Amino acid sequence: MARFSDDFIQQIRDNNDIESVIGSYIDLKRRGKNLVGLCPFHNEKTPSFTVYPDTASYYCFGCGAGGEVINFIRNIENLDFIEAVKLLADRAGLKIPETDNYDDAIAKMRRRIYEANREAARFYHETLFTEKGKQQLDYLLGRGVSPKMIKHFGLGAAPDDWHALAEHLKNKGFNRDELVAANLLRSSEKNGKRYYYDAFRNKVMYPVIDLRGNVVAFGGRVLDNSKPKYINTSDTLVYKKSNELFALNFAKNGNDRKLILCEGYMDVIALHQAGYENAVAGLGTALTPEQVSLVSRYADEVALCYDSDEAGQKAVRAAMTLFSKTGVKVKVIRLEGGKDPDEIIKKHGIERFGRLLDKADNDTEYKLSKLREKYIVETDDGKLNFLREAVKVLAFCDSIERDVYAMRLSDELNVGKDAIIQQIHEVRKKENYRKNKAELSTAQKKIQNLDIAADPQRLKNVRAAKAEDTILVTLLNNASFYRNFKERLSKDVFITPVNKHLLEIIIKRLEESESTDISHLSQYLTSEEVSVVARLLANQAMVSNTLKECEDCLLVLEEEKKKRETPNLSQMSDDSFLELFNSLKKDENN
């Protein structure tokens, strides 16, 4: 991997203030000398993501993501280290210096995939206006898509040919491996021979464009009613379908922090054409936590605009569950008069959809209306069952909303409001007990700092891991301490693999009198290891930063090392035990 000079990394840091960079992705609010916000790497309602301007680092106490400005860009944009540095350099108007010993095979392949996708999108779009794309163009025009929207979304046609795109891209200088990596070319084996062919044939093509304007994938629709209706690009080096949303590159701008979330490409195109340019859609999969997290970066309110059939309503319920873990306000559009927004606009006009959007249910109204469909509230039994379920819905509302809906239910069902409120409190009490118990368990794990997923050895060596953490954070804060115990401190005395590697890097930097600032360490570490350093810095208040504390921690590690090296007699074979016994006896005689 390339190694940039400390001076250049410092330039990147100085010219890309961490507060402004992260603040361009999420809303940050000042809390004392630090800033907090909702973590973009997992779904949450209460901010646990903290930015520390003093150390130019960030850390999420909810999911453990952390680092400095380069690591943030690595993770938020799904880039490798070099690509993240390049993005930040471009942002700051800095020129990337020449680097040696950089094995950029992955970065080069990413770049070639982007280039191949861009050229493929151009090929499909141009084909749409030829005889080979006539069917696809007729389909789009027949669906009411205007020429302006065809151009705006870069829609295209994959010809009914097994090798048309491959031949075109080959003539443009792309090789087979690059096209396979981009999932533009697929293969099969027959009679011991492998055959390669275009992934998309005889399809209407919808390019998927990321937030930086790169074509990262394609969706292809059949021209008849055959199944599957859509074929989509599989995950590649530049694309993970669970992390992307169709048309967010357009919808993120000027949306008043509101988005309309649809099921498919054509719904989005129809809404954009009707003037609702804040519409987006998933990409051939059920809504994912990553997509919900992405929505929460650009919207405070989302209107779910899913098909009115059972599958669509099931998707609404799943989406509401995911969004309930965020601070995003959810509304549900009832698609009356058509199965999807495209059909409603065609049949009844833009104004009809506008009215449906204006009277969209909030999540509480939607849940209550669905409960009403389950029970016959005109009967005493139906009324009781409905109320038992309804109070569970209201228990999760804020106090004002609870009061409003309790009053409505009281008037509607002729049941005392106080009785309804009392039942809500009972449900809340039970839920709070469950929640507090879960939070206590989570807090205990956080206190122990058990990064089990990244470093399973921490669970088996809790005492040693804590001592290692203390030594590491003390060295990060007090480089001069190193010379006091450098003879005793080596990676061999550490137990947990991640901390052992961090120590190795830190010692190397200290021996060469180089900075151990997190920004300068980041290019020598994986993204996960940078997060560990961020955790150490975020919890440094728990460390006294004294030589005495380091000495005590070294003694702990030496004791633990001795324990590991002491044979377990109960697990030794007879021959091994006899050999040890004779060895000890020999030592005594000497």
Secondary structure, DSSP 8 states (H G I E B T S, - for coil): -----HHHHHHHHHHS-HHHHHHTTS--EEETTEEEE--TTS--SS--EEEETTTTEEEETTT--EE-HHHHHHHHTT--HHHHHHHHHHHHT------SS---HHHHHHHHHHHHHHHHHHHHHHHHTSGGGHHHHHHHHHTT--HHHHHHHT-EEE-S-SSHHHHHHHHTT--HHHHHHTTSEEEEEETTEEEEEES--SEEEEEEE-TTS-EEEEEEE-SSS-SSSEEE---BTTB-GGG--BTHHHHTSS-TTEEEEESSHHHHHHHHHTT-TTEEE--SS---HHHHHHHHHH-SEEEEE--SSHHHHHHHHHHHHHHTTSS-EEEE---TTSSSHHHHHHHH-HHHHHHHHHT-EEHHHHHHHHHHHHS-TTSHHHHHHHHHHHHHHHTTS-HHHHHHHHHHHHHHHT--HHHHHHHHHHHHHHHHHHHHHHHHHHHHHHHHT--TTT-THHHH-HHHHHHHHHHHHHHHH-GGGHHHHTTT--GGG--SHHHHHHHHHHHHHHHTT----HHHHGGGS-HHHHHHHHHHHHTGGG----HHHHHHHHHHHHHHHHHHHS--GGG--HHHHHHHHHHHHHHHH-
